[in-house]
Amino acid sequence: MRVLPDNFNARLKSAVVGTADASLVFLGNFEVEGRWAIGEVGLRGVAFEAGRAVVNRMDEFALLLATEADHVVLKQEPDAGYLAYLADLGLELPRIITPGGQDPHRVVTEDALADPATVARLAQLADEGCWLSPHGVSTLEEELAQRSGLQLAAPGAAICKAVNSKVYSRHLADELGLRQAPGWACDTLAELNEAVACARALLAGERKVVVKDAFGVSGKGIAVIETEDRLARLHRMVARRAGGAEQQRVGLVVEEWVAKDADLNYQFTVGRDGAVHLDFVKQALTDGGVHKGHRFPVSLTPAQLDELHEAAERIGKRLADDGYFGVVGVDAMVDPDGGLFPLVEINARNNMSTYQALVQATFAGAGKVALARHYVLRLRTELAFDELRRLLDGVLLDRDTGHGLLVNNFATVNAAGAVRGAATERSFDGRLYGMVVARSAAELTALDDEITARLAAVQGGGGG
């Protein structure tokens, strides 16, 4: 077993439970924002069925946040070849619990709640002193904790939802005096009416405006507006949903679209005692507002890093005052002149980078550069991990070379195939998530290019 220079698992347990040797039951209920948005008036739409199935299999990320002292609830047992690969890397693997009769359209929490045997198994773990550690806490995770008897290693759903709102983030940045794009937080239709009037003036000056849903995620619930006509249509749509009453609650942020040089994501952990620990800062890779991955280490000046450290401390203390503890991810931006927007939005839940923390410390430490991303595969039949391992021989990370692609989620490769129905000849899109580790920026680019080229060989095909 490798000794981690910074054991995030132990530090997380100390923060959310109070002791580093606790046993957690991890639950990868990704895009919990969908539950938080229920009943809210905003912009969010409904995900495509196949896309929902892939997101639900992101639950497998939790494998690499856990250790052998922990448990992970997964929708399905991982591919045996993938588990063998992780073991070959010398990684500790947790004990896995899989509910019976999983539904691709359900989040893992719903699968667990629907299976009495799983609830009973979790009740046994509760008797042993284990704690439930979800990706994020909604009423579903509260129900699972209540029915199983597991204590939540997180605040309740109401607190998590409140501080995750983009409206909360904007109000907090105002309160703390943190630089942000000119804009308006809208809690009511009356406030939105005022914000739209101000936004019209920006558009008249040939500036762009962005409207954000309070609980948007992964590019959903965000609209970039360039014309007054489109702004008026969006305004009418929201007003209809709100019933036209000016005091009707809405959850939207309206901002001027500002120039940026880079997107950043930094994570800190807030302890039950209010202590704040900055975990890392990474450059976020986005495309049209959709998260595509991270590059690290990030190239920031000491002054910029100091500013983010101070922002994390102040934000974390304020969150603790509001009853929040646990993992916090903050999106930030660097402007073209090197200035920071240190608080664009708060994610009061685990982040993609959270699930990279243990493997990053083990394989991407000092002297290494890394790129966390996903590769899209178009398949006709399911692809087995052993076939992928043969395809990527020489560019997969192993303990001897210390560089290459470390696969940190394989379940998402085949997830969409489960919702194709009878039309088995129809292709489906899968995502292969991984972290490319190299000794230099040039080697990183070369590895990424080589991996992309090799994966092209299975486009339209798959395992058989």
C-alpha positions as CSV (number, residue, x, y, z in Angstrom):
1,M,0.0,0.0,0.0
2,R,1.3,3.4,-0.9
3,V,1.6,6.1,1.8
4,L,-0.2,9.2,0.5
5,P,1.6,12.5,1.2
6,D,-1.8,14.2,1.8
7,N,-4.5,11.7,2.6
8,F,-7.6,13.5,1.6
9,N,-9.9,10.6,2.8
10,A,-8.6,10.9,6.4
11,R,-8.8,14.7,6.3
12,L,-12.4,14.6,5.0
13,K,-13.4,12.2,7.7
14,S,-11.8,14.4,10.4
15,A,-13.7,17.4,9.0
16,V,-17.2,15.8,8.6
17,V,-17.2,13.2,11.4
18,G,-14.5,14.4,13.8
19,T,-12.1,11.4,13.5
20,A,-9.8,10.2,10.7
21,D,-10.5,6.5,11.3
22,A,-14.3,6.7,10.7
23,S,-15.9,4.4,8.2
24,L,-18.0,6.1,5.5
25,V,-20.6,4.8,3.1
26,F,-20.1,6.8,-0.1
27,L,-22.9,7.6,-2.4
28,G,-22.3,9.1,-5.9
29,N,-25.7,10.8,-6.5
30,F,-24.4,13.2,-9.2
31,E,-26.3,16.2,-10.4
32,V,-28.2,16.5,-7.1
33,E,-29.0,20.0,-8.3
34,G,-31.9,18.4,-10.1
35,R,-33.5,17.5,-6.8
36,W,-32.8,20.9,-5.3
37,A,-34.4,22.6,-8.3
38,I,-37.8,20.8,-7.8
39,G,-40.5,23.5,-7.2
40,E,-38.1,26.4,-8.1
41,V,-38.9,28.8,-10.9
42,G,-35.9,29.0,-13.2
43,L,-34.5,27.8,-16.6
44,R,-33.7,24.2,-16.1
45,G,-34.8,21.7,-18.6
46,V,-35.1,17.9,-18.7
47,A,-32.1,15.8,-19.5
48,F,-32.2,13.3,-22.4
49,E,-32.8,9.7,-21.2
50,A,-29.5,8.4,-22.5
51,G,-27.6,11.3,-21.0
52,R,-29.4,10.8,-17.6
53,A,-28.3,7.2,-17.7
54,V,-24.6,8.2,-18.2
55,V,-24.8,10.8,-15.4
56,N,-26.3,8.2,-13.0
57,R,-23.3,5.9,-13.6
58,M,-20.9,8.6,-12.6
59,D,-21.6,7.0,-9.2
60,E,-18.5,4.8,-9.9
61,F,-16.2,7.8,-9.2
62,A,-16.8,7.2,-5.5
63,L,-14.7,4.1,-5.7
64,L,-11.5,6.2,-5.7
65,L,-12.6,8.5,-2.9
66,A,-12.9,5.6,-0.5
67,T,-10.4,3.3,1.1
68,E,-10.6,-0.3,2.3
69,A,-12.2,0.9,5.6
70,D,-15.2,2.3,3.7
71,H,-18.2,1.2,1.7
72,V,-19.6,2.4,-1.6
73,V,-23.1,2.0,-2.9
74,L,-23.1,1.5,-6.7
75,K,-25.9,1.0,-9.2
76,Q,-24.1,-2.1,-10.6
77,E,-21.0,-4.2,-9.8
78,P,-18.0,-2.7,-11.6
79,D,-16.4,-4.5,-14.6
80,A,-14.1,-7.2,-13.1
81,G,-11.3,-6.2,-15.4
82,Y,-11.5,-2.6,-14.2
83,L,-11.3,-3.7,-10.5
84,A,-8.3,-5.8,-11.3
85,Y,-6.7,-2.8,-13.0
86,L,-7.2,-0.6,-9.9
87,A,-5.8,-3.3,-7.7
88,D,-2.7,-3.5,-10.0
89,L,-2.2,0.2,-9.4
90,G,-1.9,-0.6,-5.7
91,L,-5.1,1.3,-4.8
92,E,-7.2,0.4,-1.8
93,L,-10.7,-0.6,-2.8
94,P,-13.7,-0.3,-0.5
95,R,-16.5,-2.9,0.0
96,I,-19.2,-2.5,-2.6
97,I,-22.9,-2.6,-2.1
98,T,-25.1,-3.0,-5.2
99,P,-28.9,-2.8,-5.0
100,G,-31.0,-5.3,-6.8
101,G,-32.9,-4.2,-9.9
102,Q,-31.2,-1.0,-10.7
103,D,-33.0,1.4,-13.2
104,P,-30.7,3.4,-15.6
105,H,-33.0,6.4,-15.2
106,R,-32.8,6.4,-11.4
107,V,-30.0,8.0,-9.3
108,V,-28.2,5.5,-7.1
109,T,-30.0,6.8,-4.0
110,E,-33.4,5.8,-5.5
111,D,-32.1,2.3,-6.4
112,A,-31.0,1.9,-2.7
113,L,-34.3,3.1,-1.4
114,A,-36.2,0.7,-3.7
115,D,-34.3,-2.3,-2.4
116,P,-35.2,-3.5,1.1
117,A,-32.1,-5.7,1.2
118,T,-29.8,-2.7,0.6
119,V,-31.6,-0.7,3.3
120,A,-31.2,-3.6,5.7
121,R,-27.5,-3.9,4.9
122,L,-27.0,-0.2,5.5
123,A,-28.9,-0.5,8.8
124,Q,-26.2,-3.1,9.8
125,L,-23.5,-0.6,8.9
126,A,-25.3,2.0,11.0
127,D,-25.1,-0.3,13.9
128,E,-21.4,-0.7,13.3
129,G,-21.0,3.1,13.5
130,C,-20.6,3.9,9.8
131,W,-21.7,7.3,8.4
132,L,-23.4,8.2,5.1
133,S,-21.4,10.5,2.8
134,P,-23.3,11.4,-0.3
135,H,-22.1,13.4,-3.3
136,G,-24.6,16.0,-2.2
137,V,-27.6,15.9,0.2
138,S,-31.2,16.2,-1.0
139,T,-34.4,14.9,0.6
140,L,-33.6,11.5,-1.0
141,E,-30.4,11.1,0.9
142,E,-32.1,12.3,4.1
143,E,-34.7,9.6,3.6
144,L,-32.0,6.9,3.0
145,A,-30.3,8.0,6.2
146,Q,-33.5,8.0,8.2
147,R,-34.6,4.6,6.9
148,S,-31.2,2.9,7.4
149,G,-30.3,4.7,10.6
150,L,-27.0,5.9,9.1
151,Q,-25.9,9.3,10.4
152,L,-25.3,11.9,7.6
153,A,-21.6,13.0,7.4
154,A,-23.0,16.3,6.0
155,P,-25.6,19.0,6.8
156,G,-29.2,18.4,5.9
157,A,-30.8,19.0,2.5
158,A,-32.2,22.5,3.3
159,I,-28.8,23.9,4.2
160,C,-27.0,22.3,1.3
161,K,-29.6,23.5,-1.2
162,A,-29.6,27.1,0.3
163,V,-25.9,27.6,0.1
164,N,-25.5,25.9,-3.3
165,S,-27.8,28.4,-5.0
166,K,-26.2,30.9,-7.4
167,V,-28.4,33.6,-5.8
168,Y,-26.7,32.8,-2.4
169,S,-23.3,33.0,-4.1
170,R,-24.0,36.4,-5.5
171,H,-25.3,37.8,-2.2
172,L,-22.3,36.4,-0.4
173,A,-19.8,38.0,-2.8
174,D,-21.6,41.3,-2.2
175,E,-21.5,40.8,1.6
176,L,-17.8,39.9,1.6
177,G,-16.8,42.6,-0.9
178,L,-15.4,40.0,-3.4
179,R,-15.1,41.2,-7.0
180,Q,-17.7,39.8,-9.3
181,A,-19.3,40.6,-12.7
182,P,-21.8,43.5,-12.7
183,G,-25.2,41.9,-12.1
184,W,-28.3,41.1,-10.0
185,A,-29.5,38.3,-7.8
186,C,-33.2,37.7,-8.3
187,D,-35.2,36.1,-5.5
188,T,-38.6,37.4,-6.7
189,L,-40.2,38.2,-10.0
190,A,-40.1,41.9,-9.1
191,E,-36.3,41.7,-8.7
192,L,-36.1,39.9,-12.0
193,N,-38.2,42.6,-13.7
194,E,-35.7,45.3,-12.4
195,A,-32.7,43.2,-13.5
196,V,-34.1,42.7,-17.0
197,A,-34.6,46.5,-17.3
198,C,-31.0,47.0,-16.4
199,A,-29.8,44.2,-18.7
200,R,-31.6,45.9,-21.6
201,A,-29.3,48.9,-21.2
202,L,-26.3,46.6,-21.4
203,L,-27.6,45.0,-24.6
204,A,-28.3,48.4,-26.1
205,G,-24.6,49.1,-25.5
206,E,-23.7,46.0,-27.5
207,R,-22.7,44.0,-24.4
208,K,-23.7,40.4,-23.8
209,V,-25.7,39.2,-20.8
210,V,-25.9,35.8,-19.1
211,V,-28.9,34.5,-17.2
212,K,-28.2,31.7,-14.8
213,D,-30.6,29.3,-13.1
214,A,-29.9,29.1,-9.3
215,F,-29.5,25.4,-9.5
216,G,-28.1,24.9,-13.0
217,V,-25.3,22.4,-13.5
218,S,-23.1,21.1,-16.3
219,G,-24.2,23.7,-18.8
220,K,-27.9,23.3,-18.1
221,G,-29.8,26.3,-16.9
222,I,-27.6,29.0,-18.4
223,A,-28.5,31.4,-21.3
224,V,-26.1,33.8,-23.0
225,I,-28.2,36.7,-24.3
226,E,-27.1,39.0,-27.1
227,T,-30.4,40.6,-28.2
228,E,-33.2,42.4,-26.5
229,D,-35.8,40.2,-28.2
230,R,-34.3,37.0,-26.7
231,L,-34.1,38.6,-23.3
232,A,-37.8,39.6,-23.6
233,R,-38.8,36.0,-24.6
234,L,-36.9,34.6,-21.6
235,H,-38.4,37.1,-19.3
236,R,-42.0,36.2,-20.5
237,M,-41.3,32.5,-20.1
238,V,-40.1,33.0,-16.5
239,A,-43.0,35.3,-15.7
240,R,-45.5,32.7,-16.9
241,R,-43.9,30.0,-14.8
242,A,-44.1,32.4,-11.8
243,G,-47.8,33.2,-12.4
244,G,-47.1,36.9,-13.0
245,A,-47.1,37.7,-9.3
246,E,-44.3,40.1,-8.5
247,Q,-43.6,38.6,-5.1
248,Q,-43.5,35.0,-6.5
249,R,-40.2,33.5,-5.7
250,V,-37.8,32.8,-8.6
251,G,-34.1,31.7,-8.5
252,L,-32.1,33.5,-11.2
253,V,-28.9,35.5,-11.6
254,V,-28.5,38.1,-14.4
255,E,-25.0,39.3,-15.1
256,E,-22.9,41.1,-17.7
257,W,-20.8,38.7,-19.7
258,V,-17.2,39.7,-18.8
259,A,-14.0,38.8,-20.6
260,K,-11.9,36.1,-19.0
261,D,-8.5,34.5,-19.6
262,A,-9.1,31.3,-17.6
263,D,-11.7,29.4,-15.6
264,L,-10.5,28.2,-12.2
265,N,-11.9,25.8,-9.7
266,Y,-10.7,25.6,-6.1
267,Q,-11.9,23.3,-3.3
268,F,-11.8,23.7,0.4
269,T,-13.2,21.7,3.3
270,V,-15.1,23.2,6.2
271,G,-15.0,21.2,9.4
272,R,-17.8,20.8,11.9
273,D,-15.7,23.1,14.1
274,G,-15.7,25.8,11.4
275,A,-12.0,25.3,10.4
276,V,-11.3,25.8,6.7
277,H,-8.6,23.9,4.7
278,L,-7.9,24.9,1.1
279,D,-7.5,21.5,-0.7
280,F,-6.3,22.6,-4.2
281,V,-6.7,25.1,-7.1
282,K,-7.1,23.8,-10.7
283,Q,-7.7,25.3,-14.1
284,A,-11.1,24.3,-15.2
285,L,-11.6,23.4,-18.9
286,T,-15.1,24.4,-20.2
287,D,-16.9,24.5,-23.5
288,G,-20.0,26.6,-23.7
289,G,-20.4,26.5,-19.9
290,V,-20.1,22.7,-19.9
291,H,-17.4,21.3,-17.6
292,K,-14.9,19.3,-19.7
293,G,-12.1,18.6,-17.2
294,H,-9.2,20.1,-15.2
295,R,-5.5,20.9,-15.8
296,F,-3.1,21.0,-12.9
297,P,-0.9,22.3,-11.4
298,V,-2.3,25.7,-12.2
299,S,-0.1,28.6,-13.4
300,L,-1.0,31.4,-11.0
301,T,1.2,34.1,-9.4
302,P,1.9,34.0,-5.6
303,A,-0.4,37.0,-5.3
304,Q,-3.2,35.3,-7.1
305,L,-2.9,32.2,-4.9
306,D,-2.8,34.3,-1.8
307,E,-6.1,36.0,-2.9
308,L,-7.8,32.7,-3.4
309,H,-6.5,31.4,0.0
310,E,-8.0,34.5,1.6
311,A,-11.3,34.1,-0.3
312,A,-11.6,30.5,0.7
313,E,-11.1,31.3,4.3
314,R,-13.7,34.1,4.3
315,I,-16.2,32.1,2.3
316,G,-15.7,29.0,4.4
317,K,-16.2,30.9,7.7
318,R,-19.4,32.4,6.3
319,L,-20.7,29.0,5.2
320,A,-19.9,27.6,8.7
321,D,-22.0,30.4,10.2
322,D,-24.9,29.2,8.1
323,G,-24.5,25.7,9.3
324,Y,-22.6,24.2,6.4
325,F,-19.7,21.8,6.7
326,G,-17.9,19.5,4.3
327,V,-16.5,19.9,0.8
328,V,-17.0,23.2,-1.0
329,G,-16.1,23.8,-4.7
330,V,-15.8,27.4,-5.9
331,D,-15.7,28.5,-9.6
332,A,-13.6,31.5,-10.2
333,M,-12.1,33.4,-13.2
334,V,-9.0,35.2,-14.3
335,D,-9.6,38.3,-16.4
336,P,-7.3,39.2,-19.4
337,D,-5.3,41.5,-17.2
338,G,-4.6,38.8,-14.5
339,G,-7.2,40.1,-12.1
340,L,-9.4,37.6,-10.2
341,F,-13.2,37.1,-9.9
342,P,-12.7,34.8,-6.8
343,L,-16.4,33.8,-6.4
344,V,-18.4,33.0,-9.5
345,E,-20.5,30.3,-7.8
346,I,-20.4,27.9,-4.9
347,N,-20.9,24.1,-5.2
348,A,-22.0,22.8,-1.8
349,R,-21.2,19.2,-2.6
350,N,-18.4,17.1,-3.9
351,N,-16.8,18.2,-7.2
352,M,-15.3,16.2,-10.0
353,S,-11.9,17.1,-8.5
354,T,-12.9,15.7,-5.2
355,Y,-12.8,12.2,-6.7
356,Q,-9.3,12.8,-8.1
357,A,-7.8,13.8,-4.7
358,L,-6.5,10.4,-3.6
359,V,-5.1,9.3,-7.0
360,Q,-3.7,12.8,-7.6
361,A,-1.7,12.7,-4.4
362,T,-0.4,9.2,-5.3
363,F,0.4,9.5,-9.0
364,A,0.4,13.3,-9.9
365,G,2.5,14.8,-7.2
366,A,5.6,17.1,-7.4
367,G,7.3,17.1,-10.8
368,K,4.2,15.9,-12.7
369,V,1.6,17.6,-14.8
370,A,-1.9,16.2,-15.3
371,L,-5.1,16.6,-17.3
372,A,-8.4,15.3,-16.0
373,R,-10.9,14.9,-18.8
374,H,-13.3,12.5,-20.5
375,Y,-13.2,11.0,-24.0
376,V,-16.4,10.4,-25.9
377,L,-16.8,6.9,-27.6
378,R,-19.5,6.0,-30.0
379,L,-20.3,2.3,-29.6
380,R,-22.6,-0.3,-31.0
381,T,-21.9,-3.0,-28.5
382,E,-20.6,-2.8,-24.9
383,L,-16.9,-2.5,-24.5
384,A,-15.2,-4.6,-21.8
385,F,-12.4,-3.0,-19.8
386,D,-9.9,-5.8,-20.7
387,E,-10.4,-4.9,-24.4
388,L,-9.8,-1.2,-23.6
389,R,-6.7,-2.2,-21.6
390,R,-5.3,-4.0,-24.7
391,L,-6.2,-1.1,-26.9
392,L,-4.4,1.4,-24.7
393,D,-1.4,-0.8,-23.8
394,G,1.6,1.4,-23.3
395,V,-0.4,4.6,-22.6
396,L,-2.4,3.4,-19.6
397,L,-0.7,4.6,-16.3
398,D,1.0,1.8,-14.4
399,R,3.1,1.8,-11.2
400,D,6.3,1.2,-13.1
401,T,6.2,4.1,-15.6
402,G,4.2,6.6,-13.4
403,H,2.7,8.3,-16.5
404,G,-0.2,7.7,-18.8
405,L,-3.9,7.5,-18.5
406,L,-5.4,6.5,-15.2
407,V,-9.1,5.5,-15.7
408,N,-11.2,6.8,-12.8
409,N,-14.6,5.8,-14.2
410,F,-15.4,3.0,-16.6
411,A,-19.1,2.5,-15.9
412,T,-20.0,5.6,-18.0
413,V,-18.6,4.0,-21.1
414,N,-21.5,1.5,-21.5
415,A,-24.2,3.2,-19.5
416,A,-26.2,4.7,-22.4
417,G,-26.3,1.3,-24.1
418,A,-28.8,0.2,-21.4
419,V,-31.5,2.5,-22.6
420,R,-31.5,1.8,-26.4
421,G,-34.4,-0.6,-26.2
422,A,-34.9,-3.1,-28.9
423,A,-32.9,-1.2,-31.5
424,T,-29.7,-2.9,-30.7
425,E,-28.2,-1.8,-34.0
426,R,-28.3,1.8,-32.9
427,S,-25.1,3.3,-31.7
428,F,-24.7,5.1,-28.3
429,D,-22.3,7.5,-26.8
430,G,-20.2,6.6,-23.8
431,R,-17.7,8.6,-21.8
432,L,-14.3,7.3,-20.6
433,Y,-13.2,9.4,-17.6
434,G,-9.5,9.6,-16.7
435,M,-6.5,11.5,-15.6
436,V,-3.5,11.8,-17.9
437,V,-0.3,12.1,-16.0
438,A,3.0,13.2,-17.6
439,R,6.4,14.6,-16.7
440,S,6.1,17.7,-18.9
441,A,3.5,19.7,-20.8
442,A,4.8,18.5,-24.1
443,E,4.6,14.8,-23.0
444,L,1.0,15.5,-21.6
445,T,-0.1,16.8,-25.0
446,A,1.5,13.8,-26.8
447,L,-0.1,11.3,-24.5
448,D,-3.5,12.9,-24.8
449,D,-3.2,12.9,-28.6
450,E,-2.1,9.3,-28.7
451,I,-5.0,8.2,-26.4
452,T,-7.5,10.1,-28.6
453,A,-6.1,8.4,-31.7
454,R,-6.3,4.9,-30.3
455,L,-9.8,5.4,-29.0
456,A,-10.9,6.4,-32.5
457,A,-10.3,2.8,-33.5
458,V,-13.4,1.7,-31.5
459,Q,-15.7,4.5,-32.8
460,G,-18.8,2.8,-34.1
461,G,-17.7,-0.5,-32.7
462,G,-17.3,-2.0,-29.3
463,G,-16.5,-5.2,-27.5
464,G,-18.1,-8.5,-28.5
